Amino acid sequence: MQKKFISHGCSYDVEFFETENSCMIRFYDSKNEEYGKSLHDLVIVEPSYGFLLVQYIGNDAVLGGVLNEKYFSKDMTENIIGFLNDNLPKCRNVYFPYHIDFVSVSDYDEYNGEY
C-alpha cells in the first residue's frame, strides 16, 4: 500500500509492508526512484528517509524505528502517530507505545557502477 505523509509543510511518499504480526513503513521520495527499464553504468541510489516497524502484540501494538532528522523532527511525532492510526486499523484505540530515533547520517558507503 502506498500513501502520502504530510506534516509541517513537508510531503513524503510512504510504503507499507504488512505481515500478520507487523508492518514495516518506509518513508521516501518516489521521484528519486525513477530508474527506467534497466540499470547500467552510473546509478545513483537515493536512500530512504527512514523506516518504522509496528509490531502487533495481542490487542495492542508497539512502534519503533529510525527517521532521518534531515526530513523529520520530534515536532512531527503526533502527526506520524495519527497517520499510522488512520492507515493501520490495528493501531486504532489500542495501547501504542513508541520509540523513534531521529538521526543524522555521519557517513555512508556506496557502489554505483562507475568505480
N, C-alpha and C positions, 0 to 999 in steps of 0.2 A: 504494500500500500504506500502511495506517495502523497505527501501533503506539503503545505507551506506553513512555516512558523514565522509569525510577525510579532516583534516586540521592540519597543524603544526606537522606532524608526528603521529597524533592520528587518530584512526578509531572507529566510533561508529555506532551501529545499530540505525535505525530510523523508527518509525511507524507514518503514517499519518492517522488521524481520521477525515474525511471530512463530513461536512454537507453543506446545500445550502449556508449558510451565514458565515461559519467559517471553520477553520481547526486547530485541536489540533495536535501538533507534539511532540512525545516522543523520547528522546534520552536514549539509554540503551545498555547493553551488552547481547546479546542473550544467550551466554553460561552460564550466571547466572540464566537463566530461564528454565533449563532442569530438570523438576521435576519428570518426569515419569508419570505413569498412575493414581496413587492415592497418596493423601497426608496423611501421618500418622507419628506419633512420632515427632522427631525433624525436623522442617522445617525452613531453613534459607531463608528469603526473602531479596534479594538484592534490594535496592531502585533504581529507575531510576536515570539517570544523570541530568534530567531536562525536563521541558515542555515549549513549546512556543504555543501561540494562535494567529492565524491570523484571523482577522475579516474583512470581505468584506463589504465596505460601499460605495454604489453606484458603480462607476467605479474604486474606489481606495481601499486601504487596510491598516490596521494598525496591528502592531506586538507588542506583549508584552509577557513577560514570565520570568522564573527563570531557571538559569543553575548553576549547582554545580561548583564552582571555582576549585575544585579538578581535574576536567576534562576539563573545558573551561576557556577561558580568553577573555578580550576585544580584544586582537590581532586576535581573530577568527571571530569577528563580520562581517567583509566584506565577509568572506567565508560562513558564515551562511546565510547572505542575498543572496548571489549568489546561494547557494544550494536551497534556497526556490524559487528563481526565476526560476531555472532550473526544479524544480519538481512541482511547482504550477503555472500553466499558468495564473491564475487570478492575480498573483503578478507581472507579467511582464509589463514593460512600464507604470506603474501607480505610483501615489504618494503613498509612502510606508514608513511613519514614524514608528519609533520603539522605544521601551524601554525594555532593557533586564537587569535584575538584575543578577549579578554574586555573588553567596552567598556561605558561608561556613556553614556546619552543626555544630551546637553547642551542640545538644542533640537529642535524639530520644527515642521512646518507641516502644516496640515490644512484641508480644506473639508468641512463636514458637512451642507450643505443649508440651514442657518439664516441664514447671512450671506454 
